[in-house]
Amino acid sequence: MFRCLDRLKSSSPGPDLLPPWFLKLSAPFISAPTAHLFRLSLSSSIVPTQWHSSVIVPIPKTPSPQCCSDYRPISLTAVLSRTLEKLVVRQYLYPSFTSPFLPPPFSLHDQFAFRPQGSTTAAITGLLKHVTDCLEKGPYVHVLSFDFSKAFDTVRHSTLFHKASAFPLPDNVYNWLVSFFSDRQHTTTFAGSSSSPASISASVIQGSAAGPAAYILNSSDLHPCTPGNIYLKYADDVFLIVPSFNSPSIPAEMAHISAWASTNNLRLNPSKTHELLVVPRGSRNLPTLPPPLPGLERVPSLLILGVTLQSDLSMSTHTANVVSRGAQSLFALRTLKSHGLSNSALHCVCNALFVSRLSYALPSWFGFCTEADLLRLQSLLDRAFRWNLTGGRALPSLLTLVSQADLSLFRSATSNPLHPLHQFLPPPTTHTYSLRRRAHNFTLPVSSTLRRRNFLHRALYKDSF
């Protein structure tokens, strides 16, 4: 308990107005009574009444919000409540997600958010692997993107806990979660004014620690209705991958996800439902493409978790976006330098603002770049050093950044069976010979032009001979 309180990060206090810094300073004195309070709450499955209240602070989703839908409601709950929620999620919910005793309808193998080692990089890597595997079997592949309007705010509690009852949770923990989501109230604070308390009959409480895990539990029974089709989920963003031989199944899949959404009190956002028809560039015989479906917009490119995927699997548009944002970051760094920012601080800001943007999800899309794309990215790094915006230190080259990111992601995927990318690894190889030590003991997959672009293929073949 002392470690939990001592590691509290700076954040806004909840309705009890107890800030994290106060709990952190008083940790040596309140750790024992707080641990007793947590044990008592879990054993009795009762959440303190004060923890049923939250303060909603609207956060703008657009630069110039004009209406209520342009704001994202973030709930501020009590810091102690968040601390206990994190312990419950880490010790009970996460192990139940990977339990081998889950009933068949429930599975989180296609969910890449709000789970240990889950990330957008892993999600994009998995999606591109599925796409290239489908292209090995057919001339084209459909990628459909779905988005649920206000998904976190409309989850029905009765449906959520009906599904939660199928997970191997201790009875007291299940009842504690029911108590946590029941009889909640919130007040909204905006422009210095606060509303009167209002009851909450749905939602998984944005801003709470248990809410994200509860949402992916709620979506764990959403699966394709046609064999061969693949879902990939990142929170409420859902992507459906349909091979060419399953093209006629798309209307049935759309009806299936609409029915699932209706049953779960969710609503699909039509403005964010698109179809990307992927046909690899360089195809000698262009296939006869199916016509667009009524009510489903076919787009030439699709923004997937911050990475723009084009219909020919090229990354020229995404590279142009990265270069444009990188140039804006360089302008901001020049402004900071002109105002006298020290070299050490300039180097930290450069890494946080410029290099991190350039290397976002880099392992997933690097293999699909052309030489011209790579030269544009490397020239941006060279420009930062030439303009002396790196605090007097040289930045690593683009290939070094890729190599470091690849190694880190590959080690995480191979060492942790719960990593979302671990399911894509080939089986280990076995032999009775006394051979030199290899970089890994996995069987090398069959190589092809498309598969060589993927992160896992690149990582498996690196230093393998």
Backbone torsions as a table, in degrees:
resi	resn	phi	psi	omega
1	MET	NA	-38.1	179.5
2	PHE	-63.2	-41.5	179.8
3	ARG	-63.6	-39.0	178.8
4	CYS	-61.9	-44.3	-179.4
5	LEU	-73.3	-36.7	-177.5
6	ASP	-69.7	-22.9	-178.8
7	ARG	-99.9	13.7	178.2
8	LEU	-62.5	135.0	178.6
9	LYS	-93.7	159.1	-179.8
10	SER	-65.3	125.4	178.8
11	SER	-156.1	174.7	-178.5
12	SER	-78.3	143.1	177.3
13	PRO	-73.2	162.2	179.0
14	GLY	-92.9	-158.4	-178.9
15	PRO	-62.9	-24.1	179.5
16	ASP	-79.8	-5.3	176.8
17	LEU	61.4	22.2	175.2
18	LEU	-90.8	108.8	-177.0
19	PRO	-77.4	155.4	179.9
20	PRO	-59.7	-35.1	-177.4
21	TRP	-64.8	-33.4	178.9
22	PHE	-68.7	-44.2	178.9
23	LEU	-65.2	-34.7	-179.8
24	LYS	-68.4	-42.8	-179.9
25	LEU	-68.2	-34.5	-176.8
26	SER	-93.0	9.3	-178.0
27	ALA	-54.2	-42.0	-179.7
28	PRO	-60.3	-23.8	-175.3
29	PHE	-100.3	-28.0	-174.3
30	ILE	-107.8	1.1	-177.8
31	SER	-61.2	-47.3	-177.3
32	ALA	-64.4	-50.8	178.9
33	PRO	-65.8	-31.5	177.6
34	THR	-67.8	-41.7	177.2
35	ALA	-62.2	-39.4	177.5
36	HIS	-64.6	-40.5	178.4
37	LEU	-62.7	-43.1	-179.5
38	PHE	-65.3	-45.0	179.4
39	ARG	-61.9	-41.6	179.9
40	LEU	-65.1	-40.3	-180.0
41	SER	-65.0	-43.4	-178.5
42	LEU	-71.3	-40.7	-177.2
43	SER	-68.7	-33.8	180.0
44	SER	-93.2	-7.4	-179.4
45	SER	59.0	38.4	179.5
46	ILE	-123.5	126.0	176.2
47	VAL	-95.0	128.8	179.5
48	PRO	-50.9	141.9	-175.5
49	THR	-57.0	-37.9	-178.2
50	GLN	-63.4	-27.1	-178.8
51	TRP	-81.6	-1.6	177.0
52	HIS	-87.6	-1.2	-178.7
53	SER	-107.4	150.0	177.5
54	SER	-146.8	158.5	177.7
55	VAL	-112.5	123.2	-179.3
56	ILE	-94.3	125.2	176.7
57	VAL	-113.8	113.1	179.2
58	PRO	-69.1	126.5	177.9
59	ILE	-109.9	126.3	-178.8
60	PRO	-62.6	136.2	174.7
61	LYS	-94.9	-16.5	179.6
62	THR	-124.3	157.4	-179.3
63	PRO	-59.5	-36.3	-179.1
64	SER	-127.4	82.0	-178.5
65	PRO	-65.4	137.4	-177.9
66	GLN	-115.7	-24.3	-177.5
67	CYS	-141.4	176.5	-175.9
68	CYS	-62.7	-33.9	-178.5
69	SER	-68.9	-11.5	177.9
70	ASP	-83.8	2.5	179.2
71	TYR	-114.5	147.9	175.8
72	ARG	-106.0	120.5	-178.4
73	PRO	-78.8	115.6	178.6
74	ILE	-109.1	124.2	-178.5
75	SER	-89.6	131.6	174.2
76	LEU	-101.4	110.2	178.5
77	THR	-102.2	170.2	-179.3
78	ALA	-61.8	141.5	-177.7
79	VAL	-62.1	-40.6	178.6
80	LEU	-65.3	-36.1	176.4
81	SER	-63.3	-43.8	178.7
82	ARG	-62.7	-36.9	-180.0
83	THR	-64.2	-45.2	178.7
84	LEU	-68.3	-36.4	177.5
85	GLU	-60.1	-44.0	-179.9
86	LYS	-61.9	-39.0	177.9
87	LEU	-65.2	-40.6	179.4
88	VAL	-65.6	-43.3	-179.8
89	VAL	-64.2	-44.3	-175.6
90	ARG	-70.8	-39.8	-172.7
91	GLN	-92.6	-20.9	-175.0
92	TYR	-123.5	-47.9	-175.4
93	LEU	-71.4	-48.8	-179.2
94	TYR	-58.7	-46.1	176.6
95	PRO	-61.5	-33.2	179.9
96	SER	-71.2	-27.3	179.8
97	PHE	-65.2	-31.3	-176.9
98	THR	-105.7	14.5	-178.8
99	SER	-68.4	137.4	177.3
100	PRO	-74.5	-4.7	-176.8
101	PHE	-98.6	13.0	178.4
102	LEU	-69.0	140.0	175.4
103	PRO	-62.5	155.5	-175.1
104	PRO	-53.8	-37.5	-176.9
105	PRO	-65.8	-18.9	-172.5
106	PHE	-105.3	128.5	178.8
107	SER	-161.3	142.5	178.7
108	LEU	-117.5	21.0	-179.6
109	HIS	-68.2	-21.9	-179.0
110	ASP	-101.5	9.2	179.9
111	GLN	-105.5	126.6	-175.0
112	PHE	-113.3	4.5	-178.7
113	ALA	-114.1	153.1	172.6
114	PHE	56.1	40.5	175.4
115	ARG	-144.3	159.1	-177.5
116	PRO	-55.4	131.4	178.2
117	GLN	68.1	5.3	177.6
118	GLY	-73.0	144.8	-178.3
119	SER	-160.9	163.6	175.4
120	THR	-66.5	-34.1	178.0
121	THR	-60.6	-45.2	178.5
122	ALA	-64.8	-38.1	-179.1
123	ALA	-65.6	-46.0	-179.9
124	ILE	-66.2	-38.1	177.1
125	THR	-61.0	-45.9	179.3
126	GLY	-63.9	-39.7	-179.7
127	LEU	-65.0	-45.2	-179.7
128	LEU	-66.7	-31.9	176.3
129	LYS	-66.4	-43.8	177.9
130	HIS	-61.7	-41.3	-178.4
131	VAL	-63.9	-47.6	-178.9
132	THR	-67.4	-34.8	176.4
133	ASP	-64.4	-39.6	178.0
134	CYS	-67.9	-34.5	179.5
135	LEU	-70.9	-20.1	174.5
136	GLU	-70.4	-20.9	-176.9
137	LYS	-106.7	-12.7	-177.6
138	GLY	-151.8	168.4	-175.6
139	PRO	-77.6	-18.9	-179.2
140	TYR	-154.0	170.1	179.4
141	VAL	-147.4	142.1	177.5
142	HIS	-93.2	135.3	171.6
143	VAL	-121.5	113.1	-179.2
144	LEU	-107.7	133.2	178.4
145	SER	-109.4	133.9	178.5
146	PHE	-124.5	149.7	176.9
147	ASP	-143.3	136.9	179.8
148	PHE	-98.4	131.3	179.6
149	SER	-70.9	124.0	176.7
150	LYS	49.0	48.7	-174.0
151	ALA	-60.5	-43.0	-176.6
152	PHE	-69.0	-21.6	-175.0
153	ASP	-93.5	-9.3	-172.8
154	THR	-119.9	4.9	179.6
155	VAL	-63.0	126.4	-179.3
156	ARG	-79.1	127.4	-174.9
157	HIS	-64.1	-38.9	-178.4
158	SER	-63.8	-40.2	178.4
159	THR	-68.2	-40.6	-179.5
160	LEU	-59.6	-46.8	-174.5
161	PHE	-82.6	-17.8	169.4
162	HIS	-65.4	-39.1	177.0
163	LYS	-73.6	-38.5	-179.2
164	ALA	-62.7	-27.1	-179.8
165	SER	-66.6	-19.6	178.8
166	ALA	-82.4	-14.1	-179.1
167	PHE	-85.2	146.5	-177.5
168	PRO	-75.1	69.0	178.2
169	LEU	-101.7	142.3	173.0
170	PRO	-58.3	147.9	-176.8
171	ASP	-57.9	-40.9	-177.9
172	ASN	-68.0	-33.8	178.6
173	VAL	-71.2	-42.3	177.1
174	TYR	-59.3	-46.7	179.8
175	ASN	-66.3	-32.6	177.4
176	TRP	-65.3	-41.5	178.1
177	LEU	-64.8	-39.7	176.3
178	VAL	-61.0	-43.4	178.8
179	SER	-64.8	-37.2	-177.9
180	PHE	-65.5	-40.5	-176.6
181	PHE	-88.1	-7.0	-177.1
182	SER	-93.5	150.6	173.3
183	ASP	53.5	42.1	179.6
184	ARG	-89.2	153.9	176.5
185	GLN	-134.2	155.5	175.3
186	HIS	-145.2	154.3	170.5
187	THR	-121.4	148.2	-179.0
188	THR	-107.1	130.5	178.3
189	THR	-113.4	124.9	-178.6
190	PHE	-153.4	130.8	177.5
191	ALA	54.9	38.1	176.7
192	GLY	82.0	-0.4	-180.0
193	SER	-114.1	150.5	179.9
194	SER	-124.0	141.7	179.2
195	SER	-84.8	171.9	173.6
196	SER	-77.3	156.7	-178.5
197	PRO	-61.7	141.0	177.8
198	ALA	-130.4	144.5	-178.7
199	SER	-79.0	149.7	178.6
200	ILE	-111.4	121.8	180.0
201	SER	-106.7	-4.0	179.9
202	ALA	-150.4	-173.1	176.8
203	SER	86.0	160.4	177.3
204	VAL	-108.9	18.9	172.4
205	ILE	63.6	84.7	175.2
206	GLN	-62.0	132.9	-177.6
207	GLY	102.0	-12.9	176.1
208	SER	-87.5	162.4	179.6
209	ALA	-82.2	-30.0	-179.2
210	ALA	-83.9	-18.2	-176.3
211	GLY	-60.9	-51.8	-179.8
212	PRO	-59.4	-43.1	178.7
213	ALA	-64.4	-36.1	178.4
214	ALA	-66.8	-35.0	-179.5
215	TYR	-67.8	-44.9	-178.9
216	ILE	-69.6	-26.6	172.1
217	LEU	-64.2	-40.2	-178.8
218	ASN	-66.3	-31.4	-177.5
219	SER	-95.1	8.0	-174.5
220	SER	-72.6	-12.0	-179.9
221	ASP	-102.6	10.3	177.0
222	LEU	-89.1	111.7	-178.4
223	HIS	-138.8	158.1	179.2
224	PRO	-61.9	149.2	177.9
225	CYS	-92.8	-6.0	-179.6
226	THR	-120.3	125.5	177.6
227	PRO	-59.3	137.8	-178.9
228	GLY	102.5	-25.4	174.7
229	ASN	-82.5	153.4	-171.8
230	ILE	-133.6	131.4	170.2
231	TYR	-97.5	143.2	170.1
232	LEU	-134.1	125.1	-173.4
233	LYS	-119.8	143.1	168.5
234	TYR	-135.2	98.0	-173.4
235	ALA	58.5	-121.7	-178.4
236	ASP	-93.5	4.3	172.9
237	ASP	-89.5	121.6	-175.8
238	VAL	-121.8	131.8	179.3
239	PHE	-122.2	131.7	179.6
240	LEU	-111.8	125.2	-179.9
241	ILE	-107.9	119.6	-176.1
242	VAL	-120.3	117.0	176.4
243	PRO	-66.1	164.6	-176.7
244	SER	-61.0	-36.0	-178.1
245	PHE	-72.7	-8.6	178.1
246	ASN	-109.8	14.8	-178.0
247	SER	-52.9	-41.2	-179.8
248	PRO	-63.9	-12.6	-177.2
249	SER	-85.7	-4.5	-175.2
250	ILE	-62.1	-46.0	177.5
251	PRO	-58.2	-38.9	178.8
252	ALA	-66.7	-37.9	179.1
253	GLU	-66.2	-39.2	179.1
254	MET	-67.4	-38.9	176.3
255	ALA	-66.6	-35.1	-179.7
256	HIS	-66.4	-45.7	-178.2
257	ILE	-71.3	-31.0	175.9
258	SER	-67.0	-40.7	178.1
259	ALA	-66.8	-40.2	177.6
260	TRP	-62.4	-43.4	179.7
261	ALA	-62.4	-42.0	179.5
262	SER	-63.7	-40.6	179.4
263	THR	-64.8	-32.0	-177.1
264	ASN	-98.9	15.8	176.7
265	ASN	63.1	31.5	176.8
266	LEU	-112.3	162.7	-178.9
267	ARG	-136.0	126.2	177.6
268	LEU	-68.7	141.2	178.1
269	ASN	-92.2	105.3	-176.0
270	PRO	-61.6	-31.3	-177.4
271	SER	-69.9	-16.2	179.7
272	LYS	-113.9	18.1	176.0
273	THR	-102.3	112.0	-174.8
274	HIS	-134.5	162.4	175.2
275	GLU	-123.9	130.8	173.9
276	LEU	-114.7	119.9	178.5
277	LEU	-96.4	110.0	-174.4
278	VAL	-92.6	120.9	173.7
279	VAL	-127.5	116.4	-173.9
280	PRO	-63.4	142.0	178.3
281	ARG	-69.9	152.7	-179.9
282	GLY	85.9	4.5	178.8
283	SER	-65.7	129.0	-177.1
284	ARG	-70.3	-46.6	179.8
285	ASN	-110.4	103.8	-179.5
286	LEU	-66.6	127.7	-178.2
287	PRO	-76.0	163.1	172.8
288	THR	-78.5	113.3	-173.1
289	LEU	-83.0	143.4	177.6
290	PRO	-70.7	149.1	179.8
291	PRO	-71.0	155.0	176.8
292	PRO	-61.9	147.4	178.8
293	LEU	-82.3	145.0	177.7
294	PRO	-60.6	133.1	178.8
295	GLY	81.6	1.2	179.5
296	LEU	-123.7	110.5	-176.9
297	GLU	-75.2	128.3	175.3
298	ARG	-95.9	126.1	-174.2
299	VAL	-117.0	152.7	178.6
300	PRO	-76.7	-20.1	178.7
301	SER	-149.0	157.6	-174.9
302	LEU	-139.2	128.6	176.9
303	LEU	-83.1	111.8	-176.9
304	ILE	-116.0	103.1	176.8
305	LEU	53.8	41.2	176.1
306	GLY	91.3	-2.0	178.8
307	VAL	-118.5	128.4	-178.6
308	THR	-87.8	115.1	178.9
309	LEU	-100.5	126.5	-179.7
310	GLN	-96.2	163.1	-175.7
311	SER	-67.7	-19.4	178.0
312	ASP	-102.7	13.7	179.4
313	LEU	66.1	15.1	175.2
314	SER	-85.9	164.3	-177.7
315	MET	-119.9	24.2	-177.8
316	SER	-65.8	-41.2	178.4
317	THR	-66.5	-43.3	178.9
318	HIS	-64.5	-40.7	178.1
319	THR	-61.7	-42.3	178.1
320	ALA	-61.6	-39.1	178.0
321	ASN	-66.3	-41.3	179.0
322	VAL	-63.9	-43.2	179.4
323	VAL	-64.1	-39.9	179.8
324	SER	-64.7	-45.8	178.7
325	ARG	-67.4	-34.6	177.9
326	GLY	-64.7	-38.6	178.1
327	ALA	-64.8	-37.4	176.4
328	GLN	-64.7	-38.4	177.8
329	SER	-65.2	-39.0	178.3
330	LEU	-64.0	-37.5	177.0
331	PHE	-63.3	-41.1	178.3
332	ALA	-64.6	-38.5	178.7
333	LEU	-66.7	-38.4	177.5
334	ARG	-63.8	-37.1	178.1
335	THR	-65.2	-43.3	178.3
336	LEU	-64.2	-39.6	179.9
337	LYS	-65.7	-40.2	-179.9
338	SER	-66.3	-21.7	178.3
339	HIS	-92.0	9.7	171.7
340	GLY	90.0	22.4	178.3
341	LEU	-65.8	135.8	-177.8
342	SER	-65.8	160.6	-177.6
343	ASN	-63.2	-41.7	-179.0
344	SER	-64.9	-43.0	177.8
345	ALA	-67.9	-36.6	178.8
346	LEU	-63.9	-37.6	178.8
347	HIS	-66.1	-41.5	178.5
348	CYS	-63.9	-44.5	-179.7
349	VAL	-65.8	-37.1	179.3
350	CYS	-62.2	-43.8	179.0
351	ASN	-66.7	-40.8	-176.1
352	ALA	-75.5	-36.2	-172.8
353	LEU	-97.0	-37.8	-172.4
354	PHE	-101.0	-55.6	-175.7
355	VAL	-66.6	-39.6	-179.1
356	SER	-64.1	-37.7	176.9
357	ARG	-67.4	-39.7	-178.7
358	LEU	-66.7	-35.1	-174.6
359	SER	-99.9	13.8	-179.8
360	TYR	-62.6	123.6	178.2
361	ALA	53.6	28.0	-174.5
362	LEU	-57.0	-42.7	-179.6
363	PRO	-59.1	-29.9	-174.5
364	SER	-74.8	-36.6	-172.8
365	TRP	-112.7	-5.1	-176.6
366	PHE	-60.1	-41.7	-176.3
367	GLY	-66.6	-15.0	-178.8
368	PHE	-97.2	5.2	179.1
369	CYS	-85.4	150.1	173.2
370	THR	-88.7	171.7	177.6
371	GLU	-61.3	-35.9	178.4
372	ALA	-64.5	-39.3	177.8
373	ASP	-63.0	-43.9	-178.6
374	LEU	-65.7	-37.0	178.1
375	LEU	-65.1	-37.8	179.0
376	ARG	-65.6	-39.8	179.3
377	LEU	-69.3	-42.1	179.9
378	GLN	-66.9	-36.9	179.0
379	SER	-64.5	-30.4	177.3
380	LEU	-67.7	-41.5	175.3
381	LEU	-63.4	-42.0	179.4
382	ASP	-63.6	-36.9	179.9
383	ARG	-64.6	-39.1	178.9
384	ALA	-61.5	-41.4	179.3
385	PHE	-72.7	-37.9	-178.7
386	ARG	-66.0	-33.9	178.2
387	TRP	-85.2	3.8	178.1
388	ASN	58.4	47.8	179.3
389	LEU	-105.1	10.3	-176.6
390	THR	-107.0	13.8	179.9
391	GLY	70.8	27.7	178.4
392	GLY	81.2	5.6	179.6
393	ARG	-114.7	143.3	179.4
394	ALA	-75.0	139.4	176.3
395	LEU	-85.0	149.8	176.0
396	PRO	-64.5	151.3	178.3
397	SER	-70.1	167.8	-179.5
398	LEU	-62.6	-40.9	179.7
399	LEU	-65.5	-34.4	176.7
400	THR	-67.7	-42.3	177.4
401	LEU	-60.3	-42.8	179.8
402	VAL	-65.2	-43.9	-178.2
403	SER	-62.3	-42.9	179.8
404	GLN	-66.5	-43.1	-180.0
405	ALA	-67.4	-39.7	177.5
406	ASP	-60.8	-46.7	-177.4
407	LEU	-62.9	-42.9	-179.5
408	SER	-64.6	-44.5	-178.8
409	LEU	-68.8	-39.9	-178.6
410	PHE	-66.9	-39.9	177.7
411	ARG	-63.8	-40.7	179.1
412	SER	-64.9	-41.8	-177.5
413	ALA	-69.4	-35.1	-176.9
414	THR	-83.7	-30.2	-175.3
415	SER	-87.6	-19.0	-176.2
416	ASN	-118.2	109.6	178.8
417	PRO	-62.4	-18.1	-179.6
418	LEU	-88.2	-3.1	179.1
419	HIS	-65.4	137.9	-178.3
420	PRO	-58.9	-26.2	-179.6
421	LEU	-87.2	-7.7	-178.0
422	HIS	-63.8	-29.3	-178.4
423	GLN	-67.4	-19.7	-178.5
424	PHE	-90.9	-5.1	-178.4
425	LEU	-72.5	142.2	176.7
426	PRO	-71.0	164.4	-179.5
427	PRO	-67.2	153.4	177.8
428	PRO	-66.6	150.2	177.2
429	THR	-92.0	145.9	179.6
430	THR	-124.9	141.3	177.7
431	HIS	-158.9	165.4	-178.6
432	THR	-110.3	9.5	-178.0
433	TYR	-89.4	151.8	176.4
434	SER	-92.4	92.0	-176.5
435	LEU	-107.9	166.1	177.8
436	ARG	-66.2	156.7	-178.1
437	ARG	-68.3	130.8	178.9
438	ARG	-99.5	169.0	179.1
439	ALA	-65.7	-28.0	177.4
440	HIS	-159.4	169.7	-178.6
441	ASN	-112.6	24.3	180.0
442	PHE	-87.7	149.8	176.2
443	THR	-67.8	133.3	179.8
444	LEU	-73.8	128.2	-178.5
445	PRO	-73.1	162.9	176.7
446	VAL	-66.4	131.3	-175.4
447	SER	-90.9	147.5	174.3
448	SER	-154.5	169.6	-177.4
449	THR	-59.7	-42.5	-179.4
450	LEU	-72.8	-44.9	-175.7
451	ARG	-66.5	-28.1	-179.8
452	ARG	-64.9	-16.9	-179.3
453	ARG	-81.4	-17.1	-175.6
454	ASN	-78.2	152.2	-179.8
455	PHE	-61.4	-48.6	-174.9
456	LEU	-62.8	-40.3	177.9
457	HIS	-62.7	-43.7	-179.8
458	ARG	-63.6	-42.7	-177.6
459	ALA	-71.5	-36.4	-179.3
460	LEU	-69.0	-34.9	-177.9
461	TYR	-86.8	-14.7	-179.6
462	LYS	-67.7	129.5	178.4
463	ASP	55.2	30.7	-177.8
464	SER	-89.6	-10.6	-178.7
465	PHE	-118.2	NA	NA
